[in-house]
């Protein structure tokens, strides 16, 4: 049974709606509708970062978010997202088929005897703007900023501005009070005091069971915390992806120390950096020699197959040399970077 406006007004103290900007407070007169509450778009957004493609000869393949691997997600939960903070009056563009993660401006609680859901507005749906990707249900006892997953199916970009009414909160009366509310210790809820940010899918108990059943790495909490402590806050996505692959290559059950693991990873990063420099230097040297020889061959007549072979080799060397410089791995986290990070630890 949906709560009507009179019931909603009586529930406002229990909803404890919080608006953090004094000039833009919650107004029950205008925001309480016949069977819902208008919620506004917050000033905070998260935009997906560009994910590095797989290394090596498979560089053309699209990157894959493997939901079976949760270790790196625990170490750096939001590495693939860029946080954007706007001010009232500023705007952000949502491109066609792009996903932009936002949240409701209002922070609220769901009373124990109610469940809730958010719904998009018809006016935006008619523009091709989707407000949420299935995640509209809210459990009793929840508190936080509800996330909105904004997706545009329009042919042109849609310009969004904070504090625009983005969704409607609907309250549903339960048949009885539940035995456990959201956030109960036994439920291991993923989003207590939800800030509306990126997903914490790996915290789900079912995912932990899956990880154990397929025999993947399930690092002890102390080891995981030790690794996380030794990671620079500004470490690049590329380095984190390489760390994840390095951990996955280790024999299961043989990671006994986060410090030892990071030492070995830093050595592998230094080796990678050295090999990359040598490869780029060699490619540049060969390309320069072939280019010089090609220029000299222009003065040798008659032109024959030797000339054509040399010219093709020179073109290929220039392409390989350019690729070597373009595809160099960024954001190394070698022994120097690791030592610098450790020196700043308490």
C-alpha positions in Angstrom: 0.0 0.0 0.0 1.5 3.3 -1.1 1.7 6.2 1.4 -0.4 9.2 0.5 0.6 12.8 1.1 -1.0 13.0 4.5 0.8 9.9 5.7 4.0 11.2 4.2 3.8 14.5 6.1 3.3 12.5 9.3 6.4 10.4 8.5 8.7 13.4 7.8 10.3 13.3 11.3 11.1 9.5 10.8 12.4 10.2 7.3 14.8 12.7 8.8 15.4 14.4 5.4 18.7 16.2 5.4 19.8 19.0 2.9 23.4 20.0 3.4 23.3 23.4 1.7 21.5 26.0 3.9 20.2 27.9 0.9 18.6 24.8 -0.7 16.7 23.2 2.2 14.0 20.6 1.9 10.5 22.2 1.3 7.6 19.9 2.2 5.2 22.3 0.7 6.5 21.9 -2.9 8.3 18.6 -2.7 5.6 16.4 -1.1 3.4 15.2 -4.0 0.0 13.3 -3.7 1.8 9.9 -3.4 5.6 10.7 -3.4 8.4 13.1 -2.5 10.4 14.9 -5.1 14.1 14.3 -4.8 16.7 16.6 -6.4 20.0 15.8 -8.1 23.1 16.4 -5.9 26.2 18.3 -6.8 28.4 15.2 -6.7 28.9 12.8 -9.6 31.1 9.9 -10.5 32.3 9.4 -14.1 33.9 6.2 -15.3 37.6 6.5 -16.1 39.1 5.1 -19.2 40.1 1.5 -18.4 43.4 0.3 -19.9 43.2 -2.4 -22.5 44.8 -5.8 -22.0 48.6 -5.8 -22.4 50.7 -7.5 -25.1 49.6 -8.5 -28.5 45.9 -8.4 -27.5 45.9 -4.7 -27.1 42.9 -4.2 -29.4 40.6 -6.2 -27.2 38.1 -4.3 -25.0 38.8 -4.3 -21.2 36.7 -6.7 -19.1 35.4 -6.2 -15.6 35.6 -9.7 -14.3 33.1 -10.1 -11.5 34.8 -13.2 -10.3 37.8 -11.1 -9.1 37.2 -9.1 -6.0 40.6 -8.7 -4.4 41.6 -5.5 -6.3 38.2 -4.0 -5.8 38.7 -4.3 -2.1 42.1 -2.7 -2.3 41.0 0.3 -4.4 37.2 0.3 -4.6 36.8 3.4 -6.7 39.8 3.4 -8.9 37.8 3.3 -12.1 35.7 6.3 -11.2 36.5 10.0 -11.2 34.6 12.1 -8.6 33.2 15.4 -9.8 32.0 18.1 -7.5 29.9 20.9 -8.9 28.4 24.0 -7.4 24.7 25.0 -7.8 24.4 26.7 -11.2 27.1 24.6 -12.9 26.2 21.8 -15.3 27.5 18.5 -16.6 26.8 16.9 -20.0 25.6 13.3 -20.4 26.6 12.0 -23.8 24.4 9.4 -25.7 24.8 5.9 -24.4 27.1 7.1 -21.5 26.6 6.2 -17.9 27.0 8.9 -15.2 26.6 8.0 -11.6 24.9 10.6 -9.5 22.9 10.7 -6.2 20.0 12.3 -4.6 20.7 15.7 -3.0 18.4 14.8 -0.1 19.8 12.3 2.5 16.9 10.4 4.1 16.0 7.4 6.2 13.3 4.7 5.5 11.1 4.0 8.6 11.3 0.5 9.9 7.7 -0.4 8.9 8.1 0.9 5.4 10.0 -0.1 2.2 10.6 2.5 -0.5 11.5 2.9 -4.1 12.6 5.7 -6.4 11.1 6.4 -9.8 12.2 8.5 -12.7 10.0 11.3 -14.0 7.9 11.0 -17.1 9.3 14.3 -18.4 12.8 13.0 -18.5 11.8 9.6 -19.9 10.3 11.3 -22.9 13.7 12.9 -23.5 15.4 9.5 -23.5 16.9 9.9 -20.1 16.9 6.8 -17.8 17.2 7.7 -14.1 18.2 4.3 -12.6 19.3 0.9 -13.8 17.0 -1.5 -11.9 18.3 -0.3 -8.5 15.1 1.4 -7.4 14.2 -0.7 -4.3 15.1 0.5 -0.8 15.0 -1.6 2.3 13.5 -0.6 5.7 16.1 1.0 7.9 18.2 2.3 5.0 19.8 5.8 5.4 21.8 7.7 2.8 21.9 9.4 -0.5 20.1 7.1 -3.0 22.3 6.6 -6.1 20.9 7.4 -9.6 22.5 5.7 -12.6 21.9 8.2 -15.4 21.9 6.8 -18.9 21.0 8.8 -22.1 19.4 7.1 -25.0 18.9 10.4 -26.8 20.7 11.3 -30.0 22.2 14.4 -28.5 23.9 15.1 -25.2 21.7 16.1 -22.2 22.9 18.9 -19.9 22.2 18.2 -16.3 22.4 20.7 -13.4 22.5 20.0 -9.7 19.3 20.5 -7.7 17.0 19.7 -10.6 14.1 17.4 -9.5 15.4 14.0 -10.7 13.3 11.3 -9.1 10.3 10.6 -6.8 10.5 8.7 -3.5 7.6 6.3 -3.0 6.9 4.8 0.5 5.3 1.3 0.7 3.7 0.1 4.0 4.8 -3.4 5.1 2.4 -6.0 6.4 4.5 -6.1 9.6 7.8 -4.8 10.9 10.7 -7.0 9.6 12.8 -8.9 12.1 16.0 -7.4 10.7 16.4 -3.9 9.3 18.9 -2.8 6.7 22.3 -2.4 8.3 21.7 -5.3 10.8 25.0 -6.9 11.6 23.9 -10.3 10.5 22.9 -9.0 7.0 26.4 -7.5 6.3 24.7 -4.7 4.4 26.9 -3.1 1.7 25.8 0.5 2.0 25.3 1.7 5.6 25.1 5.5 5.6 25.2 5.3 1.8 27.0 8.1 0.0 25.4 7.1 -3.3 28.8 6.3 -4.9 30.1 3.5 -7.0 29.1 -0.2 -6.5 30.4 -2.4 -3.7 29.3 -5.6 -5.4 32.2 -7.6 -4.1 31.0 -7.2 -0.5 28.0 -9.5 -1.2 28.3 -12.8 0.7 27.3 -14.7 -2.4 30.3 -13.3 -4.3 32.6 -14.4 -1.5 31.2 -17.9 -1.8 31.7 -17.9 -5.6 35.3 -16.7 -5.2 36.0 -19.6 -2.7 34.3 -22.2 -4.9 36.4 -21.4 -8.0 39.6 -21.5 -6.0 40.6 -17.9 -6.5 42.8 -15.8 -4.2 41.1 -15.0 -1.0 43.6 -12.9 0.9 43.6 -12.7 4.6 42.3 -9.3 5.9 45.7 -8.4 7.4 47.5 -9.1 4.2 45.0 -7.1 2.2 45.2 -4.2 4.6 49.0 -4.3 4.4 48.9 -4.1 0.6 46.4 -1.3 0.7 48.5 0.6 3.2 51.5 0.5 0.8 49.6 1.8 -2.2 50.0 5.4 -3.0 46.6 7.2 -3.1 47.5 8.5 -6.5 48.6 5.2 -8.0 47.5 4.8 -11.6 44.8 2.5 -12.8 47.4 0.8 -15.1 49.6 -0.1 -12.1 46.7 -1.4 -10.1 45.6 -3.6 -13.0 49.1 -5.0 -13.2 49.1 -5.6 -9.4 45.8 -7.5 -9.8 47.3 -9.7 -12.5 50.5 -10.2 -10.5 48.4 -11.4 -7.5 46.4 -13.8 -9.7 49.6 -15.4 -11.0 50.8 -16.3 -7.5 50.1 -19.9 -6.3 46.9 -19.9 -4.2 47.7 -20.0 -0.5 51.4 -18.9 -0.9 50.9 -15.2 -0.2 52.1 -14.9 3.4 53.1 -11.3 3.6 51.8 -8.1 2.1 55.3 -6.5 2.4 57.0 -9.4 0.6 54.4 -9.4 -2.1 54.8 -5.6 -2.7 58.6 -5.9 -2.8 58.4 -8.6 -5.5 55.8 -6.6 -7.5 58.0 -3.5 -7.3 61.0 -5.4 -8.7 58.8 -6.7 -11.5 57.7 -3.1 -12.2 61.3 -1.9 -12.4 62.1 -4.8 -14.8 59.2 -3.8 -16.9 60.3 -0.2 -17.0 63.9 -1.2 -18.0 62.7 -3.5 -20.8 60.4 -0.8 -22.1 63.1 1.8 -22.3 65.5 -0.7 -24.0 62.7 -1.7 -26.5 61.9 1.9 -27.3 65.6 2.9 -27.7 66.2 -0.1 -30.0 63.1 0.6 -32.1 64.2 4.3 -32.5 67.8 3.3 -33.4 66.6 0.8 -36.0 64.1 3.2 -37.5 66.7 5.9 -37.7 69.2 3.6 -39.4 66.7 2.4 -41.9 65.4 5.9 -42.6 69.0 7.1 -43.3 69.7 4.1 -45.5 66.4 4.7 -47.4 67.4 8.3 -48.1 70.8 7.2 -49.4 69.2 4.5 -51.6 67.4 7.3 -53.6 70.7 8.2 -55.1 71.4 4.6 -56.2 70.2 3.6 -59.6 68.6 1.6 -61.1 65.7 1.1 -58.7 65.1 -2.6 -58.0 63.6 -5.0 -55.6 66.3 -4.2 -53.0 65.1 -0.6 -52.9 61.4 -1.7 -52.5 62.4 -4.1 -49.7 64.4 -1.4 -47.9 61.6 1.1 -48.2 59.0 -1.3 -46.9 61.3 -2.2 -44.0 61.8 1.5 -43.2 58.0 2.1 -43.2 57.5 -0.9 -41.0 60.3 0.2 -38.6 58.8 3.7 -38.2 55.3 2.1 -37.5 56.8 -0.2 -34.9 58.8 2.6 -33.3 55.8 4.8 -33.1 53.7 2.0 -31.6 56.5 1.4 -29.0 56.3 5.0 -27.8 52.5 5.1 -28.0 52.0 1.9 -26.1 54.4 2.4 -23.3 53.0 1.4 -19.9 52.3 4.4 -17.7 52.3 4.8 -13.9 55.0 2.4 -12.8 55.0 1.5 -9.2 58.6 0.3 -8.7 61.0 0.2 -5.7 61.5 4.0 -5.7 57.8 4.7 -5.6 57.2 2.0 -3.0 60.0 3.3 -0.7 58.7 6.8 -1.0 55.2 5.6 0.1 56.6 3.6 3.0 58.6 6.5 4.2 55.4 8.5 4.7 53.7 5.8 6.7 53.4 6.3 10.4 
